[in-house]
Amino acid sequence: DLKPNTTRNMLWDAFAKVGRIKQVDLRSRDGELKAVVVFVTKLDEDAFRDVKIDGHPINIIPMSMGQLMEGRTRGVSAISFAMGVDPNISSFVQEYINTQKVRLYINFTNFLEIQFIHNEIDYRVRIPLDILKTEMTLQRHENITSINLALKYPGYFYKRNHEGLWIRVTELDRKSHKHGQKEPISVEAQQDIAHWNYYRIEFNIPQTTHEKLRESLETAYKHVKSQIPQRSTKIQVYAPSKKDQDVKRHIKDIFKQLHFKVQYMIQHALQLRIIMFRNISPRFCQTMRDLHPSKAEQILMLMTKKQTQVYTPDENLKAIWEHHKANLNNDDDTMEGYVKIRKVVVTPTCMYPLKPVIKPINLIQQAFPDYADHFLVVQFTDEELQPIKPSTPASINRALYDRIFEILKCGIGLCGRKFEFLCTSPDSLLEHTCWFFSSTKELSIRDMIDTMGGFEEIDNLTDYIEATGQFLVKPIFSFPVKKEEIEITEDVVVFNHNLTRGCGKISPYFARDIISSELGLNYTPSVIEFHLAGTKGILHVSNYLKGRRIEIRDSQIYYNTDNFRFEVVRYAKPEKVYLNKHRILMLSSLGVSQTVFIRLLEDMMRLIEKPYVHSLINEYYTRNGIFQDFDRIMSARFLERDPFIGQLFTSYQHELIRNINEDAKIYIPEGAKCYAVMDETGTLESDEIFFQTMNDMEDPPTRRVIVGHVLIYGDSSCSPDDIRVFSATDCKKLHHLSNVIVFSSKQALGLPCLLSNDPKDENHFTPSHIEPALMKVKASRKEAMKFMIQYISNDNRKEIEEALVAYGDRDVKGAMAGTTLFLARQLAMALDFNRSGISGSVPSHLTEYPKPNFYPNQQERETYSSKSILGHIYQITSSSMGFDFPSISVTYDQRLFHKGMAPFIPEARRLRERYDFELQMILCEYSLFSELELVSGCVHKQSCFTYGPSDVDSIRQAYVDLRHRWRYIFENSTDDLLEKAAAWYYVTYHPTEIKMRMKNEESPLFYSFVWVADDYLCDMALFYLDTEKKREEEEKIEKMKLPELDGLILTDSDEK
């Protein structure tokens, strides 16, 4: 009996006083408004006695969860459940069928669930509706109704254990199956359910029940597709024949004869179900064998670029050869200092070999360059390629963790090689990733570890992981130092707090004359992050050190080695700082007014609108090396004239808005992200800091000393107690330091416990605590494997942070509330878990809570409209989401016509074709859909099988490397570069050239080729604009001249 004007927010407010709400579902049926309110815990009926909506009493009926689920779920008995593969769009190869107590359950909002009995054990497979590869189809023939499901990934399989609990499984029970103790887990011989991407459920039901089933499916499916397609033609069902099995064995035998990199790409196509064995012909295999391995690899890269099923590999191969044979080559195009990285994603049922990606070579690969293709990156995820969430109880996921440990212990068999666990790092642990290596007769894993340093003296497991992780980093550059140039000094400890933990010193000579010079900087970096002879950390420039001197602190030593090469990993430079949900929650709880955040948001929204974005967009595209000077491109009016530049502009705008909407990522103009070091001069008082900013976009760089009160927090600050206000003061003795916070040596508690000195782990400096027993074991590869399992099974960073923000958003005390402070302590431990070995945890009674509407991917009934500053930010930016990208309807810019360009056009045309091919190969590597995403680095739509968000920097760097290589090709000649740039522009943008390019359907139109010479294009365009402006001025002056009139005499007094 709710009134028509009742809203979900009114229900949230009324019932939140009774208990903690989980869901509010408002429904209108037959003109009557009803609501279902779900609480986290069971409540007495008396608790609802005084509940009123808008001052009026309402009728409340208690309901159990069982009754609720009956209304939300519909069960239908089926006659069979089959699994197999779909070799083409009209047939289904049935490789498994079950007829024992099959039943389909339809959850109207989330998933389908199929229950059946196999080997006298109850099983169920849950299929989230959003993992369907294509449409769910409904078919009816001769009173038999069938539902056909083509999936991107396998479903989630469970079985009921002897205690009646549904637990995850990685395979169907096979009584005769037993895996060998030392035998590697083979990618080629995965379990059947890994390959079965097509499910079919059949029902013997009357037409009326068929219609009800269709309505139920459409209700459940409406948030994915509006309607369930009905097939009029019957799908042909086949059983695997003996001939099919013989052909499959024959093809596998041929594949074994191929080069490793060709085998790998074929396994990529097979395991991702892009190509089915049934569709591979002997002729296809023969062609792969006859081609040069590099050409065969490139063809397979192009064949799998769309990540969609290829039903006719022969025809596809022929088309690719015809269109790209001129650009296919026998050489490996990998540049010096780079290497192809291969990665396998391991899920509970599958192993997906991803495409090789060219990345900077790390230290361990650099030490063994001839074995580059023997390394393998392995990542562990759940079925939908998301992290495996810790389960309660832990036994639910036991089979998943057993599979991971079995792979770590036994290795992976791939393309005739056995890959074994090598090492991991703290940063790799965050992504549940590690490195494997395939040993040879000449080089074993033991040899590699000895080369790294042996690590025998390390007796702490996290130190072992930290030490081995050093070799997975690519240094910016390195140079040799002498042993006598290094001095070991003690740390500065005040009241049991180490103020110099991980921070040593370096002389100005090293920083200025070697590092700054080598990096081509117009300033001397004040802090350098480094690796040297078993030590790591940061070094700050000290004027007290003369000549070639380096001071290493005791806390920076991990192990001893004779490798005295100084490796520069990172250095202090200007970095922008942004707020996020958690930081805004903490700051608002400490009394920062909402108007401050609103003003920052409004300022940033103005920056996103034209034409005020120049400062942000210029720094983004210029500092990242995507263009020489994007501001000049804007000044040359290419934004108005060139749709490709317009799309890049809009792409960056969309990225900014999306980040604000999803994570409240608001730019702070008067802020910076930097390192923190101790004042070695002893000048600063306990509550003082020194901070000098620097703008390296100007030449020479401009500096500004900050004076006044500053608010400081660390990237991993979890509690309001971690945020401090200091007095920034000027100190002439510290003027040589910039982009680094200098804190007092007189403090009882140093700033390092608040700020990060580590590139990725945001909380490197943490208070000392008791190490768990696991950390005290003898460090080794085997113990590192065990710790990786412990980390994956207890990694709940995301869950704790989401709970923290949700509780803080709803509580009037915000981040100062008791529950939120407790979760902040747990989050601090979870963030440091990869280094300390201590994980955070959330009690079961805190795992269910109302979710604010600014949380992504939540169903409406599970969320409330947030009234906090975070909700306000979300509402403001939601209306700005969804930019329309300018269409690529190009016009030839006459300003870039040059009369001397004609001789360069034939060569430019050939080079453009080669450039486009290389760019297309990069798109294939990362499974990107457009040139725009690669050039801008703003990836809005990725394939499901990609290298993930952590590789956005790698995607951006891939284009920058391509640009640098082609920039060298452009400038490496004695030709007139303006004429050459005009020719490059002509073959990219002229209508006749575009018309010729459009004839090749296999090669999409790309426009970035000419923009490797963007400064030359700007020179021509700006010269034209200057000339045009001068001509306009001359015409204006000409019009202002008095006409010559015969007989008219002007005297000095005639002023007019």
Summary of the structure (lengths in Angstrom):
residues: 1056
radius of gyration: 32.4
end to end distance: 87.2
largest distance: 120.8
contacts: 3246
relative contact order: 0.08
helix: 40%
strand: 20%
